[in-house]
Amino acid sequence: MAFSTSPFDVSPAAATPWFKSKVRILAILGHSDGIDTERDRALLKQLPNADIAFLVEESRKEISDRLWEQAWDIIFFAGHSKTEGETGRIYINPTESLTIDELWYALKKAVERGLQLAIFNSCDGLGLAQKLDDLQIPQMIVMRELVPDRVAQEFLKYFLTAFALGTPLSLAVRDARERLQGLEGQFPCASWLPVVYQNPAEEPLTWREMQRGRRSQERPQVLQRWKPKIGAAALLLGLVGGGWQWGKPHLARWANNSGYQQYQNGEWGSALANWKRTQKIDPDHPVAYYSQAIVCDRARDLDCARTNYQKAAQRGLPAAYSRLARLHILEEQNYQIAAQLAWQGLDLLTEEDGDIVKASLLTYLGWARWGTKRLPDAQKHLRESLILDRDRAVTYCLLAQVLQDQDQIAEALEYWQFCHHRAQPDEPDDDFWIERARQQLQPR
């Protein structure tokens, strides 16, 4: 069951609390330019057995006074926020903003009086969570990256419905997150964004437990046992409100980096899934196509590799031109096309691409020049490549062959030795040259 624009219905059993006390909520509705915080207000007002105080674009003093003067079970914030380095900042009205440090003593007092849950339905909230973690709030929900206002509101609707009807907090978040899958046609990857930080030493939090008045007297010993920092106890689930178009590059980068880490760990299937998510989030993200092509290449699915290298190249990634040139050489011996691709990649290079990418392009340009019998040019490009990257076995092998073809036998033998020492049979580039190196190094 979910919230709707009209008040939701609750079964009589669920609607009747075991105790007459109400869940006390301080709802801070901050600066709302471009987002609909009134929708958050409407959702909160539908909660059963809740006593809610709304502070709408109030001053720092008013917020601090409310935290000092009354006890709260839940603190809720909706509005704009951001993370600066490792510090979170919330915008409470059009002219004022606050960090958690600037509310530290007031929040500490709220924790001492029994604060159980903090919800920040706002953008880029991991910095907020890091500071809130130090306050030892038992449960927190923050938003990892930037997503549309609609996704944030739908998550809040699904979560509050399940939580108010008795589902433990972590399960209510999980159910709400999974329900977001229905929005992924419009907002890719919405279902894996919300983040919960939960004290593992605490009992699972439920709505009725808060109604019972589970307060600070039960918690000092528990809090002393809970020392892990953010991440250790996190159920990395992640969500944010507002700014989808602005936030797409951040979310795409996170998904892409997750895929790379999985690839490094040998989890190729999971890596491919994350790179495909990256492509859905940001179809112009070249590295996701390139990364997927690398996996296809290693699996010898050359059609898949070529298609994704081409997509990455079309989006301006120089490294993709290098790999395309390589495929044209190894699979088709089409040296002219390979040379053209290598030059295109070199023309696109920036300082951010680094020496390794440039060295790779020069190696395949040198290989292409060897294939068209332009040996002096091949030697020049291969030597330039080795200045930049001395770990690429195929460059030594190629230079050895070019030197031999020019009757520079003594130096060629030296490079054949480098080639044989560095080449790996499981590398397609190297495997092409290993047998040649063995033949050249046999005693004559």
C-alpha positions as CSV (number, residue, x, y, z in Angstrom):
1,M,0.0,0.0,0.0
2,A,1.3,3.5,-0.8
3,F,0.5,7.1,0.0
4,S,-1.7,9.0,-2.5
5,T,-2.8,12.6,-2.9
6,S,-5.7,11.8,-0.6
7,P,-5.2,10.6,3.0
8,F,-4.2,6.9,3.0
9,D,-6.3,4.3,4.8
10,V,-4.9,2.3,7.7
11,S,-6.5,-0.9,9.0
12,P,-8.1,-0.5,12.5
13,A,-5.5,-2.7,14.1
14,A,-2.6,-0.8,12.6
15,A,-4.3,2.6,13.3
16,T,-4.8,1.8,17.0
17,P,-1.5,2.3,18.9
18,W,-0.6,0.1,21.8
19,F,0.1,3.3,23.7
20,K,-1.5,6.7,23.5
21,S,1.8,8.6,23.0
22,K,2.5,10.1,19.6
23,V,5.7,10.0,17.5
24,R,7.2,13.5,17.7
25,I,8.6,14.9,14.5
26,L,10.4,18.1,13.8
27,A,10.0,18.8,10.1
28,I,12.4,21.5,8.8
29,L,11.3,22.7,5.3
30,G,14.2,24.7,4.1
31,H,15.0,26.8,1.0
32,S,12.8,25.3,-1.7
33,D,13.7,27.1,-4.9
34,G,13.0,24.6,-7.8
35,I,11.7,21.8,-5.5
36,D,8.3,21.0,-4.0
37,T,8.7,20.8,-0.2
38,E,4.9,21.2,0.2
39,R,4.6,17.7,-1.1
40,D,6.9,16.5,1.7
41,R,4.7,18.4,4.2
42,A,1.5,16.7,2.8
43,L,3.1,13.3,3.1
44,L,4.1,13.8,6.7
45,K,0.7,15.2,7.7
46,Q,-0.9,11.9,6.7
47,L,1.1,9.9,9.2
48,P,-1.0,8.3,12.0
49,N,-0.3,9.0,15.6
50,A,2.2,11.7,14.9
51,D,2.8,15.1,16.5
52,I,4.5,17.2,13.8
53,A,6.0,20.7,14.2
54,F,6.8,22.4,10.9
55,L,9.5,25.0,10.6
56,V,9.2,26.6,7.1
57,E,12.3,28.6,6.0
58,E,13.0,29.5,9.6
59,S,16.1,31.1,11.0
60,R,19.0,29.3,12.6
61,K,18.0,30.5,16.1
62,E,14.4,29.2,15.7
63,I,15.7,25.7,14.6
64,S,18.2,25.6,17.5
65,D,15.6,26.7,20.1
66,R,13.2,24.0,19.0
67,L,15.9,21.3,19.3
68,W,16.9,22.6,22.8
69,E,13.4,23.1,24.2
70,Q,11.5,19.9,23.1
71,A,12.2,16.2,22.7
72,W,11.9,14.6,19.2
73,D,11.8,11.1,17.9
74,I,12.4,12.1,14.3
75,I,14.1,15.1,12.6
76,F,13.1,15.6,9.0
77,F,14.7,18.0,6.5
78,A,13.6,18.8,3.0
79,G,15.2,21.5,0.8
80,H,18.5,22.1,-0.7
81,S,21.8,20.8,0.6
82,K,25.3,19.9,-0.6
83,T,28.6,18.4,0.5
84,E,31.7,20.5,0.7
85,G,34.7,18.2,1.0
86,E,33.5,16.1,3.9
87,T,31.1,18.6,5.4
88,G,27.4,18.8,4.6
89,R,25.5,22.1,4.4
90,I,21.7,22.6,4.4
91,Y,20.0,25.7,3.1
92,I,17.3,26.7,5.7
93,N,16.0,29.8,3.9
94,P,16.9,31.9,0.9
95,T,19.6,33.7,2.8
96,E,20.9,31.3,5.5
97,S,22.7,27.9,5.4
98,L,24.0,25.7,8.2
99,T,26.5,22.9,8.7
100,I,25.9,20.2,11.2
101,D,28.8,21.7,13.3
102,E,26.7,24.9,13.6
103,L,23.8,22.9,15.2
104,W,26.1,20.5,17.1
105,Y,25.1,21.2,20.7
106,A,21.4,21.4,19.8
107,L,21.5,18.0,18.0
108,K,23.5,16.5,20.8
109,K,20.8,17.5,23.2
110,A,18.2,16.0,20.9
111,V,20.1,12.7,20.9
112,E,20.3,12.7,24.7
113,R,16.5,13.2,24.8
114,G,15.8,10.2,22.6
115,L,16.2,11.2,19.0
116,Q,15.8,7.9,17.0
117,L,15.9,8.8,13.3
118,A,17.1,11.7,11.1
119,I,15.8,11.9,7.5
120,F,17.4,14.3,5.0
121,N,15.3,14.4,1.8
122,S,17.8,16.7,0.1
123,C,20.7,16.7,-2.4
124,D,24.2,15.3,-1.9
125,G,23.8,14.3,1.7
126,L,26.8,12.0,2.5
127,G,28.6,14.9,4.1
128,L,25.6,15.4,6.4
129,A,25.8,11.7,7.4
130,Q,29.4,11.8,8.3
131,K,28.8,14.5,10.9
132,L,25.5,13.0,12.1
133,D,27.4,9.7,12.6
134,D,29.6,11.3,15.2
135,L,26.5,12.3,17.1
136,Q,25.5,8.6,17.3
137,I,22.0,9.0,16.0
138,P,20.7,5.4,15.8
139,Q,19.3,5.5,12.3
140,M,19.8,7.9,9.4
141,I,18.4,8.2,5.9
142,V,20.4,10.5,3.6
143,M,20.6,11.0,-0.2
144,R,23.8,10.0,-2.0
145,E,23.5,11.8,-5.3
146,L,21.2,14.1,-7.2
147,V,17.9,12.7,-8.5
148,P,14.7,14.2,-9.6
149,D,12.3,15.7,-7.0
150,R,9.7,13.2,-8.1
151,V,11.9,10.2,-7.3
152,A,12.7,11.6,-3.8
153,Q,9.0,12.2,-3.1
154,E,8.0,8.7,-4.3
155,F,10.6,7.1,-2.1
156,L,9.4,9.1,0.9
157,K,5.8,8.1,0.1
158,Y,6.6,4.4,-0.1
159,F,8.9,4.5,2.9
160,L,6.6,6.3,5.3
161,T,3.6,4.1,4.3
162,A,5.5,0.9,5.2
163,F,7.2,2.3,8.3
164,A,4.0,3.8,9.8
165,L,2.2,0.4,9.3
166,G,4.8,-1.5,11.4
167,T,7.5,-2.6,9.0
168,P,11.0,-2.2,10.6
169,L,12.9,0.7,9.3
170,S,15.5,-1.1,7.2
171,L,12.9,-3.3,5.6
172,A,10.7,-0.3,4.9
173,V,13.6,1.4,3.1
174,R,14.3,-1.7,1.1
175,D,10.7,-2.1,0.0
176,A,10.5,1.6,-0.9
177,R,13.8,1.4,-2.9
178,E,12.6,-1.7,-4.8
179,R,9.3,0.1,-5.7
180,L,11.3,2.8,-7.3
181,Q,12.1,0.4,-10.1
182,G,8.8,1.3,-11.7
183,L,10.3,4.8,-12.4
184,E,13.5,3.6,-14.1
185,G,12.1,3.9,-17.6
186,Q,12.2,7.7,-17.0
187,F,14.9,7.8,-14.3
188,P,17.4,5.0,-14.8
189,C,18.8,3.3,-11.7
190,A,16.4,5.0,-9.3
191,S,15.9,1.8,-7.3
192,W,19.5,1.6,-6.0
193,L,19.9,5.1,-4.8
194,P,18.5,5.6,-1.2
195,V,21.0,5.2,1.6
196,V,20.4,4.0,5.2
197,Y,23.0,4.3,8.0
198,Q,22.0,2.1,10.9
199,N,23.6,1.5,14.3
200,P,24.0,-2.4,14.3
201,A,23.8,-2.4,18.1
202,E,20.3,-0.9,18.1
203,E,17.2,-3.1,18.0
204,P,15.3,-2.7,14.7
205,L,13.4,0.6,14.8
206,T,9.6,0.5,14.3
207,W,6.9,3.1,14.5
208,R,5.2,1.5,17.5
209,E,8.5,1.3,19.4
210,M,8.7,5.1,19.1
211,Q,5.1,5.4,20.3
212,R,6.1,3.4,23.3
213,G,8.5,6.1,24.3
214,R,11.8,4.2,23.9
215,R,14.1,7.0,25.2
216,S,17.6,7.9,26.2
217,Q,17.7,5.8,29.4
218,E,17.8,2.6,27.3
219,R,20.7,3.8,25.1
220,P,23.9,4.9,26.8
221,Q,25.4,1.4,27.1
222,V,24.3,0.6,23.5
223,L,26.0,3.8,22.2
224,Q,29.2,3.0,23.9
225,R,29.3,-0.3,22.0
226,W,28.8,1.5,18.7
227,K,32.0,3.0,17.3
228,P,32.1,2.2,13.6
229,K,32.3,5.1,11.2
230,I,30.3,5.7,8.1
231,G,30.5,2.9,5.7
232,A,31.0,0.1,8.2
233,A,27.4,0.0,9.3
234,A,25.9,1.4,6.1
235,L,23.4,-0.4,4.1
236,L,24.4,1.4,0.9
237,L,21.0,1.7,-0.7
238,G,21.3,6.3,-1.8
239,L,18.8,9.1,-3.0
240,V,18.6,12.8,-3.4
241,G,16.0,15.4,-4.3
242,G,16.3,17.8,-7.2
243,G,18.8,18.4,-10.0
244,W,18.7,15.2,-12.1
245,Q,20.3,16.7,-15.2
246,W,23.0,18.4,-13.1
247,G,23.6,15.2,-11.1
248,K,23.8,12.7,-14.0
249,P,27.6,13.0,-14.4
250,H,28.1,12.3,-10.7
251,L,25.8,9.3,-10.6
252,A,27.3,8.0,-13.9
253,R,30.8,8.3,-12.5
254,W,29.9,6.5,-9.4
255,A,28.3,3.6,-11.3
256,N,31.3,3.5,-13.7
257,N,33.8,3.4,-10.8
258,S,31.8,0.7,-9.1
259,G,32.0,-1.4,-12.3
260,Y,35.8,-0.8,-12.5
261,Q,36.3,-2.0,-9.0
262,Q,34.2,-5.2,-9.7
263,Y,36.2,-5.8,-12.9
264,Q,39.4,-5.5,-10.8
265,N,38.0,-8.1,-8.4
266,G,37.2,-10.5,-11.3
267,E,33.4,-9.9,-11.1
268,W,32.9,-9.3,-14.8
269,G,29.2,-9.9,-14.8
270,S,28.6,-7.3,-12.1
271,A,31.0,-4.9,-13.8
272,L,29.1,-5.1,-17.1
273,A,25.8,-4.5,-15.3
274,N,27.2,-1.4,-13.7
275,W,28.6,-0.1,-17.0
276,K,25.3,-0.6,-18.7
277,R,23.6,1.3,-15.9
278,T,26.2,4.1,-16.5
279,Q,25.2,4.2,-20.2
280,K,21.5,4.5,-19.3
281,I,22.2,7.3,-16.9
282,D,24.5,9.2,-19.3
283,P,24.5,7.9,-22.9
284,D,27.4,10.2,-23.6
285,H,29.7,8.7,-21.0
286,P,32.6,7.3,-23.1
287,V,34.4,5.4,-20.4
288,A,31.5,3.1,-19.7
289,Y,31.5,2.0,-23.4
290,Y,35.3,1.6,-23.4
291,S,35.2,-0.4,-20.2
292,Q,32.5,-2.7,-21.5
293,A,34.6,-3.2,-24.7
294,I,37.6,-4.2,-22.7
295,V,35.6,-7.0,-21.1
296,C,34.2,-8.1,-24.4
297,D,37.7,-8.0,-25.9
298,R,39.1,-10.3,-23.2
299,A,36.2,-12.7,-23.7
300,R,37.1,-12.7,-27.4
301,D,33.6,-11.3,-28.3
302,L,35.1,-9.0,-30.9
303,D,31.8,-7.8,-32.4
304,C,30.8,-6.5,-28.9
305,A,34.3,-5.0,-28.4
306,R,34.4,-3.2,-31.7
307,T,30.9,-1.8,-31.3
308,N,31.7,-0.4,-27.8
309,Y,35.1,0.9,-28.8
310,Q,33.4,2.8,-31.7
311,K,30.9,4.3,-29.3
312,A,33.6,5.4,-27.0
313,A,35.6,6.8,-29.9
314,Q,32.6,8.7,-31.2
315,R,32.4,10.4,-27.8
316,G,36.0,11.6,-28.0
317,L,38.0,9.0,-26.0
318,P,41.5,8.7,-27.4
319,A,42.2,5.3,-25.8
320,A,39.3,3.9,-27.8
321,Y,41.0,4.9,-31.0
322,S,44.1,2.9,-29.9
323,R,42.0,-0.2,-29.3
324,L,40.2,0.1,-32.6
325,A,43.5,0.4,-34.4
326,R,44.7,-2.7,-32.6
327,L,41.7,-4.7,-33.8
328,H,42.2,-3.6,-37.4
329,I,45.8,-4.8,-37.2
330,L,45.2,-8.2,-35.4
331,E,41.9,-9.2,-37.0
332,E,42.1,-7.7,-40.5
333,Q,45.7,-6.7,-41.1
334,N,44.2,-3.4,-42.3
335,Y,47.2,-1.2,-41.6
336,Q,46.1,1.9,-43.4
337,I,42.8,2.2,-41.4
338,A,44.8,1.4,-38.2
339,A,47.2,4.3,-38.9
340,Q,44.3,6.7,-39.5
341,L,42.7,5.7,-36.2
342,A,45.9,6.1,-34.3
343,W,46.4,9.6,-35.7
344,Q,42.9,10.6,-34.8
345,G,43.5,9.4,-31.3
346,L,46.7,11.4,-31.1
347,D,45.0,14.5,-32.3
348,L,42.4,14.2,-29.5
349,L,44.9,13.7,-26.7
350,T,44.9,16.1,-23.7
351,E,47.1,16.2,-20.6
352,E,44.5,14.4,-18.7
353,D,44.8,11.3,-20.9
354,G,48.4,10.7,-19.8
355,D,51.5,9.1,-21.2
356,I,50.1,5.5,-21.2
357,V,47.4,6.3,-23.7
358,K,49.8,8.2,-25.9
359,A,52.3,5.4,-25.8
360,S,49.6,2.9,-26.8
361,L,48.6,5.0,-29.8
362,L,52.2,5.4,-30.9
363,T,52.7,1.6,-30.6
364,Y,49.8,0.8,-32.9
365,L,50.8,3.6,-35.3
366,G,54.3,2.1,-35.3
367,W,52.8,-1.4,-36.0
368,A,50.7,0.0,-38.8
369,R,53.8,1.7,-40.4
370,W,55.7,-1.6,-40.2
371,G,52.8,-3.3,-41.9
372,T,53.0,-0.8,-44.8
373,K,56.8,-1.1,-45.0
374,R,57.5,2.4,-43.7
375,L,60.2,1.2,-41.5
376,P,61.9,4.5,-40.5
377,D,58.6,5.9,-39.4
378,A,57.7,2.7,-37.5
379,Q,61.1,2.9,-35.7
380,K,60.5,6.5,-34.8
381,H,57.0,6.0,-33.3
382,L,58.0,2.9,-31.4
383,R,61.0,4.6,-29.8
384,E,58.7,7.5,-28.8
385,S,56.3,5.0,-27.2
386,L,59.1,3.4,-25.2
387,I,60.1,6.7,-23.8
388,L,56.6,7.1,-22.4
389,D,55.9,3.5,-21.3
390,R,58.6,0.9,-20.8
391,D,56.3,-1.8,-19.6
392,R,54.5,-2.7,-22.9
393,A,55.9,-5.9,-24.2
394,V,54.5,-5.6,-27.7
395,T,56.4,-2.3,-28.3
396,Y,59.8,-4.1,-27.7
397,C,58.7,-7.0,-30.0
398,L,57.7,-4.6,-32.8
399,L,60.9,-2.5,-32.5
400,A,62.9,-5.7,-32.6
401,Q,61.2,-6.7,-35.8
402,V,61.6,-3.3,-37.4
403,L,65.3,-3.2,-36.5
404,Q,65.8,-6.7,-37.9
405,D,64.1,-5.7,-41.1
406,Q,66.6,-2.9,-41.4
407,D,69.5,-5.3,-40.8
408,Q,70.3,-3.7,-37.5
409,I,70.8,-7.2,-36.1
410,A,72.8,-6.6,-32.9
411,E,70.3,-4.1,-31.6
412,A,67.4,-6.2,-32.8
413,L,68.6,-9.2,-30.7
414,E,68.7,-7.0,-27.6
415,Y,65.0,-6.0,-28.2
416,W,64.0,-9.6,-29.0
417,Q,65.3,-10.5,-25.5
418,F,63.2,-7.7,-24.0
419,C,60.3,-9.0,-26.0
420,H,60.6,-12.6,-24.9
421,H,61.2,-11.7,-21.2
422,R,58.1,-9.4,-21.0
423,A,55.5,-11.0,-23.3
424,Q,52.6,-13.0,-21.8
425,P,50.9,-15.9,-23.8
426,D,47.5,-14.9,-22.5
427,E,47.8,-11.4,-24.1
428,P,46.6,-11.5,-27.7
429,D,49.1,-8.7,-28.7
430,D,52.0,-10.6,-27.1
431,D,51.0,-14.0,-28.3
432,F,51.5,-12.8,-31.9
433,W,55.2,-12.2,-31.2
434,I,56.2,-14.8,-28.7
435,E,57.1,-17.5,-31.2
436,R,59.0,-15.0,-33.4
437,A,61.1,-14.0,-30.4
438,R,61.9,-17.6,-29.6
439,Q,63.0,-18.3,-33.2
440,Q,65.2,-15.2,-33.3
441,L,66.8,-16.0,-30.0
442,Q,67.7,-19.7,-30.8
443,P,71.5,-20.3,-31.2
444,R,72.5,-20.1,-34.8
